[in-house]
Amino acid sequence: MSSPAPGSSAEGFPYKLVATDLDGTLLRSDGTVSARTRAALAAVTAAGAAHIVVTGRAVPWTRHILDDLGYQGLAVCGQGAQVYDAGEQRLLTSVTLDRQLAGLALAKIEAEVGPLLLAASRDGLDGEVLIGPGYRVQGGPLPVQPIRDAAELWSAPLNKVYVQHPTLTDDELAAVATQVAGGLVGVTMAGEGIVELLPLGLSKATGLSLAARRLRLKAADTIAFGDMPNDIPMFAWAAHGVAMSNAHEELLAVADEVTLSHQEDGIAVVLERLLG
């Protein structure tokens, strides 16, 4: 899927930009994109609109999905930290986490709730995801690199740190982290077992606005689809935010519209309606 020429308009479609999250939104539970959703996105891009993937995954965990879609446009990865040109296979922007601030933030959180289980995503096109002792990894094909000593997490530039707690829920952990360390790092929840510490002020909206600017498009041109609290800034930025029916309650509360689940082609349902 390719982006339109800068400044072009989407005839017969009310938006010039379609922004979609991946997990729990564009992707079904088996990690695939349905034929119906592919067709709807192809119809939208044929009408002149751009499709931008906006995901919490860093580029190394996103590239294979873009390749499968035949995606040649811009993608926003790493929770907004990376703007990636899929056609040229290069990073256009990359924001890294201040490791000293992240360490201080972790110390403040652990002083409140006790030891955390840690993982981290290294910066770059081939940045590894390092998994510290005890960190619970969800099943699937995405590559990770186990480490024995959490100190190894800090040996190279990072775009995010993942935190888990032995007993607190994701919501509870995110709330505590925001309360005690929110002045040092950004805190977001991107999925089950995925609470992240990010560069302060970074969000999907940050990366999406940069990507849109490169296409000479604006927030008013944009419809966005998502399912988790990390999509809230993107919904606040876009003209219209559509939550999947499987979305987290915090996103449902701020959505302009709720569609069917990611298993039921919820994106396609909305795009087909708008295409008329």
FIMI-196251 format. One line per 2 residues: for each residue z, y, x of C-alpha. Coordinates in pm, whole numbers, plus 50000, padded with zeros to 5 digits. Layout:
// FIMI-196251
Z/Y/X; ...
// end
This chain:
// FIMI-196251
50000/50000/50000; 49904/50334/50143
50020/50686/50072; 49784/50944/49925
49646/51232/50122; 49905/51509/50159
49903/51739/49859; 49713/51501/49630
49830/51452/49273; 49885/51147/49056
49640/51171/48766; 49769/50998/48456
50110/50943/48615; 50382/51208/48587
50523/51169/48941; 50366/51204/49282
50630/50995/49459; 50792/50663/49367
51100/50579/49578; 51234/50225/49555
51538/50059/49703; 51482/49700/49819
51773/49461/49764; 51872/49426/49400
51589/49661/49300; 51238/49589/49428
51326/49246/49566; 51419/48954/49346
51714/48736/49442; 51485/48513/49649
51375/48812/49855; 51024/48834/49706
50838/49100/49508; 50687/48971/49183
50314/48982/49114; 50379/49209/48815
50572/49462/49024; 50309/49452/49300
50040/49524/49040; 50238/49814/48891
50292/49971/49234; 49924/49923/49319
49829/50098/48993; 50060/50388/49073
49918/50432/49423; 49564/50399/49285
49654/50687/49051; 49734/50897/49358
50111/50868/49390; 50294/50764/49707
50533/50471/49716; 50817/50499/49966
51062/50217/50030; 51412/50362/50078
51654/50100/50202; 51986/50057/50373
51825/49796/50596; 51726/49912/50943
51361/49874/51044; 51392/49527/51203
51525/49390/50871; 51260/49574/50667
50936/49533/50861; 50853/49181/50739
50880/49294/50375; 50649/49589/50436
50400/49362/50612; 50404/49120/50317
50332/49408/50078; 50046/49534/50293
50244/49857/50311; 50091/50127/50535
50293/50434/50436; 50631/50579/50530
50957/50391/50479; 51310/50527/50491
51537/50272/50658; 51893/50244/50784
52047/50442/50495; 51828/50742/50580
51874/50720/50956; 51516/50610/51023
51181/50729/50891; 50929/50461/50985
50550/50481/50977; 50448/50128/50877
50078/50189/50943; 50141/50300/51300
50452/50081/51342; 50656/50359/51496
50974/50551/51428; 50920/50913/51330
51290/51001/51316; 51605/50818/51419
51964/50936/51377; 52243/50757/51564
52612/50727/51492; 52851/50908/51726
53035/50606/51865; 53344/50806/51963
53378/50942/51609; 53315/50597/51465
53589/50450/51681; 53830/50719/51568
53733/50660/51205; 53795/50286/51242
54136/50353/51397; 54231/50572/51101
54115/50311/50849; 54293/50027/51028
54613/50234/51047; 54598/50241/50668
54485/49886/50579; 54522/49671/50890
54254/49502/51105; 53894/49515/50988
53609/49271/51039; 53319/49449/51208
52945/49436/51256; 52694/49697/51370
52324/49778/51360; 52174/49891/51688
51921/50172/51692; 51549/50123/51751
51251/49927/51625; 51401/49604/51757
51769/49687/51725; 51986/49380/51673
52256/49344/51409; 52570/49240/51597
52827/49034/51408; 53188/49045/51526
53445/48764/51494; 53521/48674/51132
53262/48905/50975; 53115/48732/50668
52735/48723/50676; 52542/48661/50357
52302/48369/50373; 51934/48431/50435
51668/48458/50701; 51767/48795/50848
51848/48762/51218; 52194/48845/51351
52355/48821/51693; 52713/48691/51694
52943/48840/51956; 53282/48720/52075
53442/49055/52146; 53415/49348/51904
53411/49580/52206; 53047/49472/52259
52954/49663/51943; 52981/49990/52134
52763/49909/52434; 52440/50064/52298
52339/50333/52042; 52404/50239/51677
52280/50363/51344; 52569/50218/51145
52886/50010/51155; 52964/49753/50885
53328/49696/50783; 53499/49424/50581
53862/49359/50497; 54027/49018/50455
54171/49099/50111; 54054/49439/49982
53750/49456/49754; 53444/49650/49863
53532/49931/49621; 53889/49947/49748
53785/49946/50113; 53520/50214/50058
53771/50432/49873; 54031/50408/50152
53771/50465/50423; 53642/50775/50245
53992/50910/50195; 54115/50872/50553
53794/50898/50757; 53545/51077/50534
53567/51389/50750; 53445/51194/51053
53179/50957/50917; 52985/50892/50602
53103/50594/50397; 52882/50405/50154
52862/50070/49978; 52517/49912/49990
52581/49570/49836; 52828/49288/49806
53035/49274/50124; 52846/49570/50269
53059/49879/50331; 52905/50100/50597
53011/50383/50825; 52726/50627/50892
52663/50956/51071; 52837/51227/50870
52608/51384/50612; 52348/51107/50634
52224/50944/50313; 51911/50799/50160
51842/51147/50023; 51837/51286/50379
51570/51043/50494; 51373/51059/50169
51354/51438/50181; 51220/51420/50538
50959/51160/50442; 50858/51353/50131
50817/51672/50334; 50572/51493/50562
50366/51411/50252; 50404/51769/50124
50595/51641/49822; 50921/51761/49668
51223/51628/49479; 51063/51747/49155
50773/51508/49223; 50995/51203/49259
51113/50910/49049; 51367/50684/49224
51486/50329/49155; 51810/50173/49281
52112/49955/49212; 52409/50048/49435
52636/50347/49514; 52432/50420/49828
52150/50517/49590; 52356/50794/49426
52244/51068/49671; 51881/50962/49620
51924/50990/49242; 52083/51332/49283
51784/51445/49492; 51503/51299/49279
51379/51441/48949; 51446/51111/48770
51677/50826/48871; 51631/50478/48723
51908/50220/48768; 51847/49850/48732
52055/49679/48463; 52224/49482/48744
52334/49809/48910; 52686/49901/49018
52880/50094/48754; 52894/50406/48972
52514/50427/48982; 52478/50344/48613
52706/50640/48539; 52469/50891/48703
52131/50736/48620; 51882/50917/48399
51758/50583/48272; 51848/50213/48291
51573/49953/48311; 51573/49573/48320
51715/49389/48620; 51543/49319/48950
51490/48965/48824; 51308/49093/48514
51057/49331/48676; 51257/49639/48583
51052/49865/48811; 50724/49742/48664
50850/49798/48309; 50909/50169/48378
50594/50225/48583; 50372/50054/48324
50518/50274/48051; 50462/50590/48252
50108/50488/48338; 50043/50452/47965
// end
